[in-house]
Amino acid sequence: MRLIDCPECGPACRFEDAHLYYMLAKLDKERPISRLRLAEEIGVGEGSIRKMISIMKEWGAVTVVQTGITVSERGCGLLRRIPIDIVDTERSEYVIGAYQQGVLARGTADKITNGAYQRDKGIATGASGASVFVIRDGALIMPKNWNMDVKDPEFAEKLRGKGMGEGDTMIICGANSQNTAVISAISIALDLL
């Protein structure tokens, strides 16, 4: 799923669709938030955050006032239409990286074959590693055929407790920073849509 096609951003703006999604998710949880703090939390520079805010203002997704930036009703609607959720996951032996972050992509399990493409996409976006888990025919699987309900039922139960249902995919990325882990996991999830 592509959110933006922004050739006028040029080489100075270093953000992707995942950053825009993360921005909306942050604004949905914390309001209002200053531009500087938002840039730090998302992991982008001053020029990029200004452009991101400008794009979101054009879409009517954010409101900027003296006290900070807030997500609008339209922005909340956009966020809800994208079937992914950022979820905190406990550190796992199935993912490489000091910081790990999960993203639940609803209804995307049929798009996963062996997970190598998603791992490679995560690494291309800066992650140290990425693993995907899907629920197919009631079983929680680490593709291609590692049945987590049998191999590691405690871990499987924790993932199910994050809201996974039939046909869903959980992406967990590991990286050397929390921002990179989040952005990588969101990038993989958006690519599945």
Contacts in CASP RR format, 6 or more apart in sequence:
PFRMAT RR
TARGET T0000
AUTHOR 0000-0000-0000
METHOD contacts of the structure
MODEL  1
MRLIDCPECGPACRFEDAHLYYMLAKLDKERPISRLRLAEEIGVGEGSIR
KMISIMKEWGAVTVVQTGITVSERGCGLLRRIPIDIVDTERSEYVIGAYQ
QGVLARGTADKITNGAYQRDKGIATGASGASVFVIRDGALIMPKNWNMDV
KDPEFAEKLRGKGMGEGDTMIICGANSQNTAVISAISIALDLL
1 17 0 8 1.000
1 82 0 8 1.000
1 190 0 8 1.000
1 191 0 8 1.000
1 193 0 8 1.000
2 17 0 8 1.000
2 190 0 8 1.000
3 17 0 8 1.000
3 20 0 8 1.000
3 21 0 8 1.000
3 190 0 8 1.000
4 17 0 8 1.000
4 20 0 8 1.000
4 55 0 8 1.000
6 13 0 8 1.000
6 51 0 8 1.000
6 55 0 8 1.000
9 15 0 8 1.000
9 51 0 8 1.000
12 47 0 8 1.000
12 48 0 8 1.000
13 47 0 8 1.000
13 48 0 8 1.000
13 51 0 8 1.000
14 44 0 8 1.000
14 45 0 8 1.000
14 48 0 8 1.000
15 44 0 8 1.000
15 48 0 8 1.000
15 51 0 8 1.000
15 52 0 8 1.000
16 125 0 8 1.000
16 183 0 8 1.000
16 187 0 8 1.000
17 187 0 8 1.000
17 190 0 8 1.000
18 125 0 8 1.000
18 183 0 8 1.000
18 184 0 8 1.000
18 186 0 8 1.000
18 187 0 8 1.000
18 190 0 8 1.000
19 42 0 8 1.000
19 43 0 8 1.000
19 44 0 8 1.000
19 48 0 8 1.000
19 52 0 8 1.000
19 183 0 8 1.000
20 52 0 8 1.000
20 55 0 8 1.000
20 56 0 8 1.000
21 79 0 8 1.000
21 82 0 8 1.000
21 84 0 8 1.000
21 186 0 8 1.000
21 190 0 8 1.000
22 42 0 8 1.000
22 86 0 8 1.000
22 182 0 8 1.000
22 183 0 8 1.000
22 186 0 8 1.000
23 38 0 8 1.000
23 42 0 8 1.000
23 52 0 8 1.000
23 56 0 8 1.000
24 56 0 8 1.000
24 61 0 8 1.000
24 62 0 8 1.000
24 71 0 8 1.000
24 75 0 8 1.000
24 78 0 8 1.000
24 79 0 8 1.000
25 79 0 8 1.000
25 86 0 8 1.000
26 33 0 8 1.000
26 38 0 8 1.000
26 41 0 8 1.000
26 42 0 8 1.000
27 33 0 8 1.000
27 38 0 8 1.000
27 62 0 8 1.000
27 69 0 8 1.000
27 70 0 8 1.000
27 71 0 8 1.000
28 71 0 8 1.000
28 76 0 8 1.000
28 79 0 8 1.000
31 70 0 8 1.000
31 71 0 8 1.000
32 65 0 8 1.000
32 67 0 8 1.000
32 68 0 8 1.000
32 69 0 8 1.000
32 70 0 8 1.000
33 41 0 8 1.000
33 68 0 8 1.000
33 69 0 8 1.000
33 70 0 8 1.000
34 68 0 8 1.000
34 69 0 8 1.000
35 49 0 8 1.000
35 50 0 8 1.000
35 53 0 8 1.000
35 68 0 8 1.000
35 69 0 8 1.000
38 49 0 8 1.000
38 69 0 8 1.000
39 45 0 8 1.000
39 46 0 8 1.000
39 48 0 8 1.000
39 49 0 8 1.000
41 179 0 8 1.000
42 49 0 8 1.000
42 52 0 8 1.000
42 179 0 8 1.000
43 179 0 8 1.000
43 183 0 8 1.000
44 52 0 8 1.000
53 62 0 8 1.000
53 64 0 8 1.000
53 69 0 8 1.000
56 62 0 8 1.000
56 75 0 8 1.000
57 64 0 8 1.000
59 74 0 8 1.000
59 75 0 8 1.000
59 78 0 8 1.000
60 72 0 8 1.000
60 74 0 8 1.000
60 75 0 8 1.000
61 71 0 8 1.000
61 72 0 8 1.000
61 74 0 8 1.000
61 75 0 8 1.000
61 78 0 8 1.000
62 69 0 8 1.000
62 70 0 8 1.000
62 71 0 8 1.000
62 72 0 8 1.000
62 75 0 8 1.000
63 69 0 8 1.000
63 70 0 8 1.000
63 71 0 8 1.000
63 72 0 8 1.000
71 79 0 8 1.000
82 190 0 8 1.000
82 193 0 8 1.000
83 105 0 8 1.000
83 106 0 8 1.000
83 107 0 8 1.000
83 108 0 8 1.000
83 193 0 8 1.000
84 103 0 8 1.000
84 104 0 8 1.000
84 105 0 8 1.000
84 106 0 8 1.000
84 186 0 8 1.000
84 189 0 8 1.000
84 190 0 8 1.000
84 193 0 8 1.000
85 103 0 8 1.000
85 104 0 8 1.000
85 106 0 8 1.000
86 101 0 8 1.000
86 102 0 8 1.000
86 103 0 8 1.000
86 182 0 8 1.000
86 185 0 8 1.000
86 186 0 8 1.000
87 102 0 8 1.000
87 103 0 8 1.000
87 104 0 8 1.000
87 162 0 8 1.000
87 163 0 8 1.000
87 170 0 8 1.000
88 101 0 8 1.000
88 102 0 8 1.000
89 100 0 8 1.000
89 101 0 8 1.000
89 102 0 8 1.000
89 158 0 8 1.000
89 159 0 8 1.000
89 162 0 8 1.000
89 170 0 8 1.000
89 172 0 8 1.000
90 158 0 8 1.000
91 100 0 8 1.000
92 100 0 8 1.000
92 131 0 8 1.000
92 155 0 8 1.000
92 172 0 8 1.000
94 131 0 8 1.000
94 142 0 8 1.000
94 155 0 8 1.000
94 172 0 8 1.000
95 129 0 8 1.000
95 130 0 8 1.000
95 131 0 8 1.000
95 172 0 8 1.000
95 173 0 8 1.000
95 174 0 8 1.000
96 128 0 8 1.000
96 129 0 8 1.000
96 174 0 8 1.000
97 127 0 8 1.000
97 128 0 8 1.000
97 129 0 8 1.000
97 174 0 8 1.000
97 175 0 8 1.000
97 176 0 8 1.000
97 181 0 8 1.000
98 128 0 8 1.000
98 174 0 8 1.000
98 175 0 8 1.000
98 176 0 8 1.000
99 174 0 8 1.000
99 175 0 8 1.000
99 176 0 8 1.000
99 177 0 8 1.000
99 178 0 8 1.000
99 180 0 8 1.000
99 181 0 8 1.000
100 172 0 8 1.000
100 173 0 8 1.000
100 174 0 8 1.000
100 181 0 8 1.000
101 172 0 8 1.000
101 173 0 8 1.000
101 174 0 8 1.000
101 178 0 8 1.000
101 181 0 8 1.000
101 182 0 8 1.000
101 184 0 8 1.000
101 185 0 8 1.000
102 162 0 8 1.000
102 170 0 8 1.000
102 171 0 8 1.000
102 172 0 8 1.000
102 173 0 8 1.000
102 181 0 8 1.000
102 185 0 8 1.000
103 170 0 8 1.000
103 171 0 8 1.000
103 173 0 8 1.000
103 182 0 8 1.000
103 185 0 8 1.000
103 186 0 8 1.000
103 188 0 8 1.000
103 189 0 8 1.000
104 162 0 8 1.000
104 163 0 8 1.000
104 164 0 8 1.000
104 168 0 8 1.000
104 169 0 8 1.000
104 170 0 8 1.000
104 171 0 8 1.000
104 189 0 8 1.000
105 168 0 8 1.000
105 169 0 8 1.000
105 170 0 8 1.000
105 171 0 8 1.000
105 188 0 8 1.000
105 189 0 8 1.000
105 192 0 8 1.000
105 193 0 8 1.000
106 167 0 8 1.000
106 168 0 8 1.000
107 167 0 8 1.000
107 168 0 8 1.000
107 169 0 8 1.000
108 167 0 8 1.000
108 168 0 8 1.000
108 169 0 8 1.000
108 189 0 8 1.000
108 192 0 8 1.000
108 193 0 8 1.000
109 134 0 8 1.000
109 135 0 8 1.000
109 136 0 8 1.000
109 166 0 8 1.000
109 167 0 8 1.000
109 168 0 8 1.000
109 169 0 8 1.000
110 167 0 8 1.000
111 169 0 8 1.000
111 192 0 8 1.000
112 118 0 8 1.000
112 132 0 8 1.000
112 134 0 8 1.000
112 143 0 8 1.000
112 169 0 8 1.000
112 192 0 8 1.000
113 143 0 8 1.000
113 144 0 8 1.000
114 143 0 8 1.000
114 144 0 8 1.000
115 131 0 8 1.000
115 132 0 8 1.000
115 143 0 8 1.000
115 144 0 8 1.000
118 130 0 8 1.000
118 132 0 8 1.000
118 171 0 8 1.000
118 188 0 8 1.000
118 191 0 8 1.000
118 192 0 8 1.000
119 129 0 8 1.000
119 130 0 8 1.000
119 131 0 8 1.000
119 132 0 8 1.000
121 130 0 8 1.000
121 184 0 8 1.000
121 187 0 8 1.000
121 188 0 8 1.000
121 191 0 8 1.000
122 129 0 8 1.000
122 130 0 8 1.000
122 173 0 8 1.000
122 184 0 8 1.000
122 185 0 8 1.000
122 187 0 8 1.000
122 188 0 8 1.000
123 129 0 8 1.000
123 130 0 8 1.000
125 180 0 8 1.000
125 183 0 8 1.000
125 184 0 8 1.000
125 187 0 8 1.000
125 188 0 8 1.000
126 175 0 8 1.000
126 180 0 8 1.000
126 184 0 8 1.000
127 173 0 8 1.000
127 174 0 8 1.000
127 175 0 8 1.000
127 180 0 8 1.000
127 181 0 8 1.000
127 184 0 8 1.000
127 185 0 8 1.000
128 174 0 8 1.000
128 175 0 8 1.000
128 176 0 8 1.000
129 173 0 8 1.000
129 174 0 8 1.000
129 175 0 8 1.000
130 171 0 8 1.000
130 172 0 8 1.000
130 173 0 8 1.000
130 174 0 8 1.000
130 184 0 8 1.000
130 185 0 8 1.000
130 188 0 8 1.000
131 142 0 8 1.000
131 171 0 8 1.000
131 172 0 8 1.000
132 142 0 8 1.000
132 143 0 8 1.000
132 169 0 8 1.000
132 170 0 8 1.000
132 171 0 8 1.000
132 172 0 8 1.000
132 188 0 8 1.000
133 140 0 8 1.000
133 141 0 8 1.000
133 142 0 8 1.000
133 148 0 8 1.000
133 159 0 8 1.000
133 164 0 8 1.000
133 169 0 8 1.000
133 170 0 8 1.000
133 172 0 8 1.000
134 140 0 8 1.000
134 141 0 8 1.000
134 143 0 8 1.000
134 167 0 8 1.000
134 168 0 8 1.000
134 169 0 8 1.000
134 170 0 8 1.000
135 141 0 8 1.000
135 160 0 8 1.000
135 164 0 8 1.000
135 165 0 8 1.000
135 166 0 8 1.000
135 167 0 8 1.000
135 168 0 8 1.000
136 166 0 8 1.000
136 167 0 8 1.000
138 166 0 8 1.000
139 147 0 8 1.000
139 148 0 8 1.000
139 149 0 8 1.000
140 147 0 8 1.000
140 148 0 8 1.000
140 149 0 8 1.000
140 156 0 8 1.000
140 159 0 8 1.000
140 160 0 8 1.000
140 164 0 8 1.000
141 147 0 8 1.000
141 148 0 8 1.000
142 148 0 8 1.000
148 155 0 8 1.000
148 156 0 8 1.000
148 159 0 8 1.000
149 156 0 8 1.000
159 170 0 8 1.000
162 170 0 8 1.000
164 170 0 8 1.000
169 189 0 8 1.000
169 192 0 8 1.000
171 185 0 8 1.000
171 188 0 8 1.000
171 189 0 8 1.000
172 185 0 8 1.000
173 180 0 8 1.000
173 181 0 8 1.000
173 182 0 8 1.000
173 184 0 8 1.000
173 185 0 8 1.000
173 188 0 8 1.000
174 180 0 8 1.000
174 181 0 8 1.000
174 184 0 8 1.000
175 181 0 8 1.000
175 184 0 8 1.000
END
